[in-house]
Amino acid sequence: MRSPSNPAALIAAEVVAAYPHRADVPSERWWALMVGAKRQVDLAAYAMLFLPEAHPRLFELLRGKAAAGCRIRIALVDPTSRHLVERDAEERLDGGLVARVRTALHYFQEGLADCEGVELGLFASPLYNSLFRFDDEMFVTPHLYGTIGYRAPLLHLRRLGAGGVFDTFAGHFEGLWATTTPLKVAA
């Protein structure tokens, strides 16, 4: 696909779709992007517990992709981070988000135990957007004050060229990833 020569047109063209809520994205669309990724899967969120809950074969898929040479990086918030506690309070969840993060960590560590090619990291910084990258396509959920993740809007982006909005969010992931502490994915 040819990228537009005008930078503003590139930005607009990279937005494939916008959803009023993350929960409005069909489960099949998530799965199709995960299955289609060949080179790179980058995931960054507070908990992302909805992924293994909605896709029971997620870890089997990620294991297969890693074995085929796909780079997989998963960044989850450190469950002891003050930013997580603050986010939980903003969403008025009374510890629910902290519990979801702990559950997600358990699932990801157990599901990807001893899996070569998968990197799992914990971050303690604020998370402004959840990012889910599958090669040159990405879902971005901005974190809105007091809004639970599934109720926040979601942008579906597709990279068309250098310097577009996709690359801006990809750079955001790289910056966040640089702050992570590696977490062993072993049984």
C-alpha positions in Angstrom: 0.0 0.0 0.0 1.3 3.4 -1.0 1.6 6.0 1.8 0.2 9.5 1.3 2.8 12.1 0.5 1.1 14.7 2.8 1.9 14.2 6.5 -1.6 15.1 7.6 -3.0 12.6 5.1 -0.7 10.0 6.4 -1.9 10.5 10.0 -5.6 10.3 8.9 -4.9 7.3 6.6 -3.2 5.4 9.5 -6.4 5.4 11.5 -8.2 2.4 10.3 -11.1 2.6 12.8 -12.1 4.2 16.0 -14.4 2.5 18.5 -16.2 4.3 21.3 -15.2 1.5 23.8 -12.5 -1.1 23.7 -15.2 -3.7 24.4 -16.8 -2.8 21.1 -14.0 -4.4 19.1 -15.1 -7.8 18.0 -13.2 -10.6 19.6 -12.6 -12.1 16.2 -10.8 -8.9 15.2 -8.4 -9.2 18.1 -7.8 -12.9 17.2 -7.2 -12.1 13.5 -4.5 -9.5 14.3 -2.8 -11.9 16.8 -2.9 -14.8 14.3 -1.7 -12.6 11.4 1.4 -11.2 13.2 4.6 -12.8 11.9 7.5 -10.5 13.1 6.4 -8.6 16.2 3.8 -8.7 19.0 4.1 -5.9 21.6 1.6 -5.7 24.4 1.5 -3.0 27.2 -1.3 -2.6 29.6 -2.2 -2.5 33.3 -3.6 -6.0 33.3 -4.8 -7.1 29.8 -6.6 -9.9 31.6 -9.4 -9.7 28.9 -7.0 -11.2 26.3 -6.6 -14.7 27.9 -10.2 -14.6 29.1 -11.5 -14.0 25.6 -9.0 -16.2 23.8 -8.3 -19.5 25.7 -5.7 -20.5 23.0 -3.7 -17.2 23.4 -0.7 -18.7 25.1 -0.6 -21.6 22.7 -0.6 -19.1 19.8 2.1 -16.9 21.4 4.3 -20.0 22.0 3.9 -21.0 18.4 4.8 -17.5 17.2 7.8 -17.3 19.4 9.0 -20.7 18.1 8.6 -19.4 14.5 10.8 -16.4 15.3 8.2 -13.7 16.1 9.5 -11.2 18.7 7.0 -11.1 21.6 7.2 -8.4 24.4 4.6 -8.1 27.1 4.7 -5.2 29.5 2.5 -5.3 32.6 2.4 -2.9 35.5 4.2 -3.9 38.6 1.5 -4.9 41.1 3.3 -2.9 43.8 3.5 0.3 41.8 2.0 3.4 43.3 0.7 4.3 39.8 -1.4 1.2 39.8 -2.9 2.0 43.2 -3.7 5.5 42.0 -5.3 4.2 38.8 -7.4 1.7 40.8 -8.6 4.6 43.0 -9.4 6.8 40.0 -11.6 4.0 38.6 -13.2 3.4 42.0 -12.4 -0.3 41.9 -11.5 -0.8 45.6 -8.5 -3.0 44.8 -10.1 -4.7 41.8 -7.5 -3.5 39.3 -4.7 -4.6 41.5 -6.3 -8.1 41.8 -6.7 -8.2 38.0 -3.0 -7.3 37.5 -2.0 -10.1 39.9 -4.2 -12.6 38.1 -2.9 -11.5 34.7 0.7 -11.9 35.9 -0.1 -15.4 37.1 -1.8 -16.4 33.8 1.0 -14.9 31.6 3.8 -16.5 33.7 2.1 -19.8 33.8 0.9 -19.8 30.2 4.3 -18.8 28.8 6.5 -20.7 31.3 9.9 -21.6 29.9 9.0 -20.2 26.5 12.0 -19.1 24.5 11.4 -15.9 22.6 8.9 -14.3 24.9 9.9 -11.3 27.0 7.8 -10.3 30.0 8.5 -7.1 31.8 7.1 -5.1 34.7 6.9 -1.3 34.6 6.2 1.1 37.5 5.7 4.3 35.6 2.3 5.8 34.7 0.6 4.2 31.7 -1.1 6.8 29.5 -2.2 4.3 26.8 -2.6 0.6 26.5 -0.9 -0.6 23.3 -1.4 -3.9 21.4 0.9 -4.1 18.4 0.8 -6.9 15.8 3.4 -6.2 13.1 2.2 -3.1 11.4 -1.2 -2.9 13.0 -1.9 -1.6 16.5 -4.8 -1.1 18.9 -4.4 1.9 21.2 -6.6 2.6 24.2 -6.1 6.0 25.8 -6.5 6.0 29.6 -9.2 8.5 30.5 -9.6 9.7 34.1 -12.0 7.5 36.0 -12.8 5.3 33.0 -12.5 1.6 33.3 -10.4 0.1 30.4 -13.2 -1.7 28.6 -15.2 1.6 28.5 -12.3 3.7 27.1 -12.1 4.4 23.3 -9.9 2.4 21.1 -8.0 3.4 17.9 -7.1 0.8 15.3 -3.9 2.0 13.5 -2.1 0.6 10.5 1.5 1.8 9.7 1.8 3.3 6.3 5.1 5.0 6.4 7.7 6.5 8.7 6.8 9.3 11.0 3.1 8.7 11.2 0.9 8.3 14.3 1.6 4.6 14.3 5.3 5.3 14.8 4.6 7.8 17.5 2.7 5.1 19.5 5.4 2.5 18.7 8.0 4.9 20.1 5.8 5.2 23.2 6.0 1.5 23.6 9.8 1.5 23.2 10.1 4.2 25.9 7.9 2.2 28.3 9.7 -1.0 27.5 13.1 0.6 28.3 11.8 1.1 31.9 10.6 -2.5 32.4 12.2 -5.0 34.8 12.5 -8.4 33.2 10.2 -11.0 34.7 11.1 -14.6 34.3 8.5 -16.7 32.5 9.3 -20.0 34.1 7.2 -22.6 35.9 
